[in-house]
Amino acid sequence: MATMKDVAARAKVSVSTVSIILNGKSQQRKIPQATQQRVWEAVRALGYQPNVSARKLRGGGEDAPGVTIALYWASDFRAPMMARFLEGVRQQLAACGRTMEWVIYPYENGRLSQDQALKSFRRFHAAVVANAAQEDLRYLEENPPPGPVILYNRKSARFPSAYVEDEQIGQLAAAHLAACGYRTAGVLGAPAAFQGMALREDAFIAACRQAGIAVEQRWLVRAGHAIADGVKAAQAFTGQEGPQAVFCASDALALGALHAFRQAGVAVPRQRALIAVGNGEEGYAATSAPPLTVVQVPIEEMARACVVLCCRLLDREEDVGGVALEARLIPRQSTAQVPATAR
């Protein structure tokens, strides 16, 4: 196993310089950028991993040497997603009997490169990066941290990941509407925080058209991410010329749409059906009025897979790759079989 002394020898610097750089104090000690680059290249080439447990022992505390996992979570994603993720982590840790300390590191989409802890890896043994934007993925690919990194719900040729096939989500929604007999559909979308959101929508539209369901441009509506955004944007679908069914980018938007339809006297599903991506708290969708049909994103299952991947990497297993999880359709009363006379 490579040591800090090995890194120093390869980078042709002193051990103290390596320590300064790995501890994130390069700017404070005015270490040249070229020197920092040489050290990080040596770290990656040698596969050096900082001894986090030793640092914890120096910090004191009888429980100090435990395994610490950093969870990098984008701060602009809704809290229910994180709650579901952490529940999955709890389930897997209980099932496998391992003890891990999980520490949440909030970050802003597109600004992961500014995080110093991920660069030094001196505070944790492994990191799970969740909900990364394209800029964040590009940064990680070009500047891999000096320790095990797992991606949540993103794909990468360099890092192990647990993810769902986004195209499948849109296809499942379209197939359900086709099976129910709907012939027109719209989309209540949100700003694409990552490429997968656009893939879901594109796959839905393509599958609809292949099944003979018309999706007109005027029925493609954009909103924010919150329930209130769904309330406001859904007003575009309350008129008589609206589509028979609406595919929502999240259950939060769909819950807002249900409220808007109720206020406008639009009956669901008789006058307007709703189906959504289920990425929030499942209980809200299951107990709405009427209960909401969703294509459920397997957040808990992906979280459990992240724990497994962490264990495999920390155990230094080879060929640790990606884990693809499947979304599942949960039909409820917000969609229904369309009578043949109404098709």
C-alpha positions as CSV (number, residue, x, y, z in Angstrom):
1,M,0.0,0.0,0.0
2,A,1.4,3.4,-1.0
3,T,2.5,5.8,1.7
4,M,2.8,9.6,1.9
5,K,6.5,9.1,1.6
6,D,6.0,7.3,-1.7
7,V,3.8,10.1,-3.0
8,A,6.5,12.6,-2.0
9,A,9.2,10.6,-3.8
10,R,7.2,10.3,-7.0
11,A,6.2,14.0,-7.0
12,K,9.7,15.0,-6.0
13,V,8.6,17.1,-3.1
14,S,9.0,16.8,0.7
15,V,6.6,14.7,2.8
16,S,5.5,17.9,4.6
17,T,4.5,19.5,1.3
18,V,2.4,16.4,0.5
19,S,0.8,16.7,3.9
20,I,0.0,20.4,3.4
21,I,-1.6,19.7,0.0
22,L,-3.6,16.7,1.2
23,N,-4.9,18.6,4.2
24,G,-6.3,21.3,1.9
25,K,-3.9,24.0,3.1
26,S,-2.2,24.7,-0.2
27,Q,-3.5,28.2,-0.6
28,Q,-2.8,29.1,3.0
29,R,0.8,28.0,2.6
30,K,1.2,29.4,-0.9
31,I,2.0,26.0,-2.6
32,P,2.4,26.6,-6.4
33,Q,-0.3,25.2,-8.6
34,A,2.2,23.1,-10.6
35,T,3.4,21.5,-7.4
36,Q,-0.1,20.7,-6.3
37,Q,-0.8,19.1,-9.7
38,R,2.3,16.9,-9.4
39,V,1.2,15.7,-6.0
40,W,-2.3,14.9,-7.0
41,E,-1.1,13.0,-10.1
42,A,1.2,11.0,-7.8
43,V,-1.6,10.3,-5.5
44,R,-3.8,8.9,-8.3
45,A,-1.0,7.0,-10.0
46,L,0.0,5.2,-6.7
47,G,-3.6,4.7,-5.5
48,Y,-2.7,6.4,-2.2
49,Q,-5.5,6.6,0.3
50,P,-5.2,8.8,3.4
51,N,-5.4,6.9,6.7
52,V,-8.6,8.5,8.0
53,S,-8.8,6.2,11.0
54,A,-5.4,7.4,12.2
55,R,-6.4,11.0,12.0
56,K,-9.5,10.2,14.0
57,L,-7.4,8.6,16.7
58,R,-5.3,11.6,16.9
59,G,-8.5,13.6,17.3
60,G,-9.5,11.5,20.3
61,G,-12.7,9.6,21.2
62,E,-13.1,5.9,21.7
63,D,-15.3,5.5,18.6
64,A,-12.8,7.5,16.4
65,P,-11.5,4.7,14.2
66,G,-14.9,3.8,12.6
67,V,-15.5,4.1,8.8
68,T,-16.8,7.4,7.7
69,I,-18.7,7.9,4.4
70,A,-19.3,11.4,2.9
71,L,-22.7,11.9,1.3
72,Y,-22.5,14.8,-1.2
73,W,-26.0,15.9,-1.8
74,A,-27.0,18.8,-4.1
75,S,-28.7,21.5,-2.0
76,D,-31.3,22.3,-4.6
77,F,-33.0,18.9,-4.5
78,R,-36.1,18.3,-2.3
79,A,-35.8,17.0,1.2
80,P,-38.1,13.9,0.7
81,M,-35.5,12.4,-1.8
82,M,-32.8,12.6,0.9
83,A,-35.1,11.1,3.5
84,R,-35.8,8.2,1.2
85,F,-32.1,7.8,0.4
86,L,-31.1,7.8,4.1
87,E,-33.8,5.2,4.9
88,G,-32.3,2.9,2.3
89,V,-28.8,3.4,3.8
90,R,-30.3,2.5,7.3
91,Q,-31.9,-0.6,5.9
92,Q,-28.7,-1.9,4.2
93,L,-26.5,-1.2,7.2
94,A,-29.0,-3.0,9.4
95,A,-29.0,-5.9,7.0
96,C,-25.3,-6.3,6.6
97,G,-24.3,-5.6,10.2
98,R,-21.6,-3.0,9.3
99,T,-21.1,0.2,11.2
100,M,-20.6,3.4,9.2
101,E,-20.7,7.0,10.0
102,W,-22.4,9.0,7.2
103,V,-21.8,12.7,7.1
104,I,-23.8,15.0,4.7
105,Y,-21.8,17.5,2.6
106,P,-24.3,19.9,0.9
107,Y,-23.1,21.3,-2.4
108,E,-24.5,23.4,-5.2
109,N,-25.0,21.8,-8.6
110,G,-22.2,22.7,-10.9
111,R,-19.8,23.8,-8.0
112,L,-18.5,20.4,-6.7
113,S,-15.1,21.5,-7.9
114,Q,-15.0,24.1,-5.1
115,D,-15.2,21.5,-2.4
116,Q,-11.8,21.0,-0.6
117,A,-12.7,18.0,1.5
118,L,-13.4,15.9,-1.6
119,K,-10.0,16.9,-3.0
120,S,-8.1,15.9,0.1
121,F,-10.1,12.9,1.3
122,R,-8.7,13.4,4.8
123,R,-12.1,13.4,6.6
124,F,-13.7,10.2,5.3
125,H,-12.9,6.8,3.8
126,A,-15.3,7.0,0.8
127,A,-17.7,9.4,-0.8
128,V,-21.1,9.0,-2.4
129,V,-21.8,11.9,-4.8
130,A,-25.6,12.3,-5.4
131,N,-27.5,14.3,-7.9
132,A,-24.5,15.6,-9.7
133,A,-24.9,18.1,-12.6
134,Q,-23.1,17.5,-15.9
135,E,-20.4,20.0,-14.9
136,D,-19.8,18.1,-11.6
137,L,-19.5,14.7,-13.5
138,R,-17.1,16.3,-15.9
139,Y,-15.0,17.6,-13.1
140,L,-14.9,14.2,-11.3
141,E,-13.9,12.4,-14.5
142,E,-11.1,14.8,-15.2
143,N,-10.0,15.2,-11.5
144,P,-10.7,11.9,-9.8
145,P,-10.4,12.2,-6.0
146,P,-7.7,10.2,-4.1
147,G,-10.2,7.7,-2.6
148,P,-13.2,5.6,-3.4
149,V,-16.1,7.5,-5.0
150,I,-19.6,6.1,-5.8
151,L,-22.1,8.0,-7.9
152,Y,-25.8,7.9,-7.0
153,N,-28.3,7.9,-9.9
154,R,-25.6,8.9,-12.4
155,K,-23.6,6.8,-14.9
156,S,-19.8,6.9,-15.3
157,A,-17.2,5.0,-17.1
158,R,-14.7,5.8,-14.3
159,F,-16.7,5.4,-11.0
160,P,-19.0,2.7,-9.7
161,S,-22.6,3.9,-9.6
162,A,-26.2,2.9,-8.6
163,Y,-28.7,4.3,-11.1
164,V,-32.1,3.9,-12.7
165,E,-32.6,3.8,-16.5
166,D,-34.3,7.1,-17.1
167,E,-35.7,6.2,-20.5
168,Q,-37.5,3.4,-18.9
169,I,-39.4,5.8,-16.6
170,G,-40.9,7.7,-19.6
171,Q,-41.6,4.5,-21.5
172,L,-43.5,2.9,-18.5
173,A,-45.6,6.0,-18.2
174,A,-46.5,6.1,-21.9
175,A,-47.2,2.3,-22.0
176,H,-49.6,2.7,-19.1
177,L,-51.5,5.5,-20.7
178,A,-51.7,3.6,-24.0
179,A,-53.0,0.5,-22.1
180,C,-55.7,2.6,-20.5
181,G,-56.9,3.9,-23.9
182,Y,-55.7,7.5,-23.7
183,R,-55.1,9.2,-27.1
184,T,-53.8,12.6,-26.2
185,A,-51.2,13.5,-23.6
186,G,-49.2,16.5,-22.3
187,V,-46.2,17.0,-20.1
188,L,-45.8,19.1,-17.0
189,G,-42.0,19.3,-16.8
190,A,-39.4,21.1,-14.7
191,P,-36.0,22.5,-15.4
192,A,-33.6,19.6,-16.2
193,A,-31.2,19.5,-13.2
194,F,-29.5,16.6,-14.9
195,Q,-29.6,14.8,-18.3
196,G,-31.8,12.0,-17.1
197,M,-34.8,14.3,-16.6
198,A,-34.7,15.3,-20.3
199,L,-34.3,11.6,-21.2
200,R,-37.4,10.7,-19.3
201,E,-39.5,13.3,-21.1
202,D,-38.1,12.5,-24.5
203,A,-38.7,8.8,-24.0
204,F,-42.2,9.5,-22.9
205,I,-43.0,11.6,-25.9
206,A,-41.4,9.1,-28.3
207,A,-43.2,6.1,-26.8
208,C,-46.5,8.0,-26.8
209,R,-46.3,8.8,-30.5
210,Q,-45.3,5.3,-31.3
211,A,-48.4,4.1,-29.5
212,G,-50.6,6.5,-31.3
213,I,-51.0,9.0,-28.5
214,A,-50.8,12.6,-29.8
215,V,-48.5,15.0,-27.9
216,E,-48.8,18.5,-29.2
217,Q,-46.3,21.2,-28.6
218,R,-48.8,23.4,-26.8
219,W,-49.2,20.7,-24.2
220,L,-45.5,20.7,-23.2
221,V,-45.5,23.0,-20.2
222,R,-42.5,24.0,-17.9
223,A,-42.7,24.8,-14.2
224,G,-40.4,24.8,-11.2
225,H,-39.9,21.8,-8.8
226,A,-42.3,22.7,-6.0
227,I,-46.0,21.8,-5.4
228,A,-46.8,25.5,-5.8
229,D,-45.2,25.5,-9.3
230,G,-47.4,22.6,-10.2
231,V,-50.5,24.5,-9.1
232,K,-49.7,27.5,-11.3
233,A,-48.5,25.6,-14.4
234,A,-51.4,23.1,-14.4
235,Q,-53.8,25.9,-15.2
236,A,-52.6,25.5,-18.8
237,F,-54.4,22.1,-18.8
238,T,-57.7,23.1,-17.3
239,G,-59.4,24.2,-20.5
240,Q,-61.6,22.0,-22.6
241,E,-58.9,21.7,-25.3
242,G,-56.4,20.2,-23.0
243,P,-55.0,16.6,-23.4
244,Q,-56.7,13.6,-21.8
245,A,-53.7,12.8,-19.7
246,V,-50.7,14.7,-18.3
247,F,-47.3,13.2,-17.4
248,C,-45.6,15.1,-14.5
249,A,-41.9,15.3,-13.9
250,S,-42.4,14.7,-10.2
251,D,-45.1,13.7,-7.8
252,A,-44.8,17.2,-6.2
253,L,-45.8,18.8,-9.5
254,A,-48.6,16.3,-9.9
255,L,-50.0,17.1,-6.4
256,G,-50.0,20.7,-7.3
257,A,-51.8,19.9,-10.5
258,L,-54.4,17.9,-8.6
259,H,-55.1,21.0,-6.5
260,A,-55.4,23.2,-9.5
261,F,-57.8,20.8,-11.3
262,R,-59.9,20.5,-8.1
263,Q,-60.1,24.3,-7.9
264,A,-61.1,24.6,-11.6
265,G,-63.7,21.8,-11.3
266,V,-61.8,19.4,-13.6
267,A,-62.5,15.8,-12.6
268,V,-59.6,13.5,-12.3
269,P,-59.3,11.0,-14.0
270,R,-62.6,11.4,-15.9
271,Q,-61.7,14.7,-17.5
272,R,-57.9,14.8,-17.0
273,A,-55.7,11.9,-16.0
274,L,-52.4,12.3,-14.1
275,I,-49.3,10.2,-14.0
276,A,-46.0,11.3,-12.4
277,V,-42.4,10.3,-11.7
278,G,-42.6,9.1,-8.1
279,N,-39.5,10.6,-6.5
280,G,-41.0,12.0,-3.3
281,E,-42.5,10.5,-0.2
282,E,-44.7,7.7,-1.4
283,G,-47.3,8.2,1.2
284,Y,-48.3,11.6,-0.2
285,A,-49.0,10.1,-3.7
286,A,-50.8,7.1,-2.2
287,T,-53.2,9.2,-0.1
288,S,-53.9,12.2,-2.4
289,A,-57.4,12.7,-3.7
290,P,-57.5,10.8,-5.9
291,P,-54.4,8.6,-5.2
292,L,-51.7,9.3,-7.7
293,T,-50.4,6.9,-10.3
294,V,-46.6,7.0,-10.4
295,V,-43.6,5.5,-12.0
296,Q,-41.7,5.0,-8.8
297,V,-38.0,5.8,-8.7
298,P,-36.2,3.1,-6.6
299,I,-34.4,5.6,-4.3
300,E,-34.2,3.3,-1.3
301,E,-32.9,0.4,-3.5
302,M,-30.2,2.7,-5.1
303,A,-29.2,3.9,-1.6
304,R,-28.8,0.2,-0.5
305,A,-26.7,-0.5,-3.6
306,C,-24.5,2.5,-2.7
307,V,-23.8,1.0,0.7
308,V,-22.9,-2.3,-0.9
309,L,-20.6,-0.6,-3.4
310,C,-18.9,1.3,-0.5
311,C,-18.3,-1.9,1.3
312,R,-16.8,-3.6,-1.8
313,L,-14.5,-0.7,-2.5
314,L,-13.3,-0.4,1.1
315,D,-12.7,-4.1,1.0
316,R,-10.5,-3.5,-2.1
317,E,-12.5,-5.7,-4.4
318,E,-11.7,-5.5,-8.0
319,D,-14.0,-4.8,-11.0
320,V,-16.6,-3.0,-8.9
321,G,-19.0,-1.7,-11.6
322,G,-22.4,-0.1,-11.9
323,V,-25.8,-1.4,-10.5
324,A,-28.9,-0.6,-12.6
325,L,-32.2,-0.6,-10.7
326,E,-35.6,-0.7,-12.4
327,A,-38.4,1.8,-11.9
328,R,-41.9,0.3,-11.3
329,L,-45.3,1.5,-12.3
330,I,-47.8,1.9,-9.4
331,P,-51.3,2.4,-10.9
332,R,-53.8,4.3,-8.8
333,Q,-57.0,6.2,-9.3
334,S,-55.6,9.3,-11.0
335,T,-55.6,7.2,-14.2
336,A,-58.3,4.8,-15.3
337,Q,-59.5,2.7,-18.3
338,V,-61.0,5.1,-20.8
339,P,-64.4,3.9,-22.1
340,A,-64.3,2.9,-25.8
341,T,-66.9,5.6,-26.6
342,A,-64.6,8.3,-25.3
343,R,-61.5,7.3,-27.2
